[in-house]
Amino acid sequence: MRRLGAVVAVILGVLVVVGLMSTRFPLRPASGVTYGPPPAGVPLLYVKDPSDPSWLIGFDWSGQPRASLKLDAAIGSVGMAPDGQSFAVGFGSKGGTGEILDRLGRPVTGVGGAIPGSALPIWADDSQHTCGIAFDPQTLTSTLVTLAPGQAVASVVVLGHDQQLPPSFRIASCSFHNDEAIVVQRANAWPSELLAVKLSNGKVTSLNTYATPELLSDVVASKDSTLIAENSSQSVEPQNAPMAPSTIIRRVSDRSVVMTLDPKMGVLAFNSDNTLVLVNTSPWAGGTPTAMSIIDLKSGQELWSYTGPGRFGNAIGEPGGQDFAIYVRKPAVEDPLTDLMIVHADGTATAFPRRYEPAW
C-alpha cells in the first residue's frame, strides 16, 4: 500500500507540473511543430497551419519557417501587416471586430471596431496604420479615413457623394512615409477619376479625369503612392471596345511616363522600392491560369515568368527589399489552400514546402 501510495503521489505530482506548464505555454498546433515566438523586427510572411487554422506559421523572406503564433479561433479573418509585425482581425467579415493585434497576437490597447461602413481596408506602407473609405448610407458620402494603433478612427477628407450603390470610391494606396493616398473613383466598372490626397491635411488634388473610362480596366498604385499603372482594357477578358492602345506606368507627381507596356499586359503589383513590377502577360480571365512576368522598371528586362497552372491570387513586396511573395490558386476551384513562392530580385524563386492558406 505504501508503494502504491508513493506511485499515486508521483503521478499526481506529474499532473500538477503538466497543468502548471499548460498555463504558461501554449499548446502545440495540430501539426505538432512549433517554431518559437515571432522575433521582433524580422519581416515575416504568415500562413495558416493546415491542421489548425488558429495557428499561424511565419516564414522569413528566404522561405524558412521562423515563428508560430496561436490566435483565438473565434476572431474571424486575419490579415498581416506588410512587415508581419502586427495583424488586423475581423476586417471584411460580417460582425468583425476590426481589432489590431501586435506581433505576439495581443490586442493593441485602444483599438477596436472596424473602420465604419468601409470596404476591406488596406495597410499603409508604414505597417502601422490601416486606411479605408468609410461610406455613410444616410448622406451617401464617402470619406477617406485612417486608423492608427491606440487611436480612434481619423477622418481625412470627404471625397464626394454617390447617388447609387455600391460606393464608387476605392483606395488604391496609402503612404504615411510620403503623406499621400491614391483614391480611384469608378464609373460603372471602369476608373473615371484619380485623386491624390495629403493625409496630413486632407488636401485633394485631382490627378486625372478619364473622359473615356472604358479604355481602362483598372488603375494600380505603388505602396508609396508615387507610381500608378493605367491598365488597358485589353489586359482583361471580356474585352470592350474601344480599348487603350497601351498599359502605361506613370509618376504621380507629374504624370510622366515611366514605362509603356503591351496593352494585353496588366500591372498586378509593384515591389517595395518600385524597381520591379509584376504583370499578367496575357489577358486576365477568371478561372484560367494566369501568365505572369516580373519586369525591371529601369531596363525593361524580364527577370521571371510563370505560365501556370495556377491563377493569380495576390502579391506583396518585401519590406525594405526587392523580392515579391506571390500565391496562386487552382483555376476554377474554390480552395483556400494556395501555392506560394518568393520570387527574388535575381529571378530565382523559392517555393513554400506545401500548399497553405495565406494570411495576407
MOGINOR-V556684 format. One line per field, one symbol per residue. psi: psi as a letter, one per 40 degrees, with the letter a starting at -180 (. if undefined). Layout:
BEGIN
psi: ???
END
This chain:
BEGIN
psi: ddddddddddddddddddddddediiiiideehieiihihehhihiihhddgeehihhiieeehheiihhiheeeaihhiideeeiihieheiheidfihiaeeehhhhehihihhfiahiiiieeediiiihhhhedefihhhiihiheiihhhdihdaiheiiiieihhdihhddefiihhhhihbeihdihhhhhddeehhhhdihhdgdedidihhiidefeiihhhieeeiiiiihiiheihhhihddefihdihiheeihhdiiadefdihhiheihhhieiihhiihhhdddehhdiiheaeiihdiiiihheaeiihiiiihhfhhhdhihiihhieeeiihiieihihif.
END
